[in-house]
Amino acid sequence: MDDEGVERSSDLDRVRRLLFGDVPEDEGWERIAAAIHGAADPERQEAIEKIASGDLGRDLMEVLRRLRDRDEADEAEDETE
């Protein structure tokens, strides 16, 4: 564990790099620590860790595909009105 009480597992480091790769490492860890501190509910924290241990790249791509499909459907609907 680090000074903030956040365990820096390899999965959590992967999350930091994916979500906060464009900010300094320390700032990324601060954001992770704040998110975990804000999720004081043990069930929510467990859910965060479960998501972090999955295939984030695949999961993020699936979310992006769904958002793109929804946007395209909305645009097509607007064009027919």
N, C-alpha and C positions, 0 to 999 in steps of 0.2 A: 504494500500500500504506500501511497505517497503522502505528503504532508496534508493534503486535503481529505484523506480518508477514502480515496478512490483507488480501487485495485486496477492497475494498468496491465491487464491481460493482453495477449496478442490480439484477441478479438476486439477488445476495446480500442487498442491502438489502431487497428484497421478502420474502425468507425471514425476515429479522430482524423485519420488521413483522408477518408472519403468525404466526410462532412466539412472538415476545416483545413483541408490541404493548402488553401491559399492564405492562411494566416500563420504567424509564428507558432511553433510547437507549443510553447508555454501558454499562449492565448487559447489554442485549441484545447489543451488540457483544462484550462480554467473554465471554458464553456462546457466541457464534459462534466466537470465537477459540479458546476452550477445546475446542470440538468439533472444529475443524479441526486443532488441535495434537494432540488425542487420536487423530485419524485420520492418523497419521504415514505410513501405508501409501499410497504414491502412487495405487494403484489405487482404494483406498477414497475418497481425496480426489477423484479424478476422478469417481467415482460420485456423490458428494455434489454436485459442481458440475453434473453432468448432470441430476440431479433438480431442482436449483435453477433450471435454465434452462427447465424444462418449464412446463406450465400447472398451477401448484400448486393453485389453487382447484379446478379440475376433479379433479385427482388426489386431493386431500384429501376432496372430496365422495364420490368413488368408494370410498375406504377407509371413510368413515363409513357409507355405504350397506351395504357388505359386513358391517361390524360390527353394524349394526342388524339386518340379515337373519339373521345368525348368532344374535344374542340372541333374536330372535323365534322362530327355529327351536328354540333351547334351551328357551324358555318353553313352546312348544307340546308339546315332548317331555315336559317335566316334568308338564304337565297330563294327559297320557295315561297316565302311570305310576300 
